């Protein structure tokens, strides 16, 4: 199994969720996060004073899926979340050793 973490722009969340649902991915965890990479933040004007916004708002999606679906999931996220501008985000892929559903004790693919 694989765990896919995608950091994307917040306004792309609904589109990505719908596209993943269309390919059969039904579960995910979403967290509002803040950070920066090459984008390095930006300056804003507030009441006549300029200030630096270092950490930009993003959304982190976490999805655990069977190995066979990982490639399609990654391609879908890239296709839908990409704007072509700096700050589109990143995707991280991890191996998952074991998953256990607490309520039933089911494991691995049956628990996802």
ChimeraX attribute file (.defattr): number of C-alpha atoms within 10 A of each C-alpha:
attribute: neighborCount
match mode: 1-to-1
recipient: residues
	/A:1	19
	/A:2	17
	/A:3	18
	/A:4	21
	/A:5	20
	/A:6	22
	/A:7	25
	/A:8	24
	/A:9	18
	/A:10	15
	/A:11	11
	/A:12	17
	/A:13	20
	/A:14	11
	/A:15	13
	/A:16	20
	/A:17	19
	/A:18	14
	/A:19	17
	/A:20	20
	/A:21	12
	/A:22	11
	/A:23	12
	/A:24	11
	/A:25	16
	/A:26	13
	/A:27	14
	/A:28	15
	/A:29	10
	/A:30	16
	/A:31	11
	/A:32	11
	/A:33	14
	/A:34	13
	/A:35	14
	/A:36	15
	/A:37	13
	/A:38	7
	/A:39	15
	/A:40	14
	/A:41	16
	/A:42	11
	/A:43	10
	/A:44	11
	/A:45	9
	/A:46	8
	/A:47	5
	/A:48	7
	/A:49	7
	/A:50	10
	/A:51	11
	/A:52	11
	/A:53	12
	/A:54	15
	/A:55	15
	/A:56	16
	/A:57	14
	/A:58	23
	/A:59	20
	/A:60	21
	/A:61	19
	/A:62	19
	/A:63	20
	/A:64	24
	/A:65	21
	/A:66	13
	/A:67	13
	/A:68	10
	/A:69	15
	/A:70	18
	/A:71	9
	/A:72	12
	/A:73	20
	/A:74	17
	/A:75	10
	/A:76	18
	/A:77	21
	/A:78	18
	/A:79	12
	/A:80	16
	/A:81	21
	/A:82	16
	/A:83	13
	/A:84	7
	/A:85	8
	/A:86	11
	/A:87	19
	/A:88	17
	/A:89	20
	/A:90	13
	/A:91	15
	/A:92	11
	/A:93	15
	/A:94	11
	/A:95	11
	/A:96	15
	/A:97	9
	/A:98	10
	/A:99	16
	/A:100	14
	/A:101	12
	/A:102	9
	/A:103	7
	/A:104	8
	/A:105	11
	/A:106	13
	/A:107	13
	/A:108	17
	/A:109	14
	/A:110	10
	/A:111	14
	/A:112	17
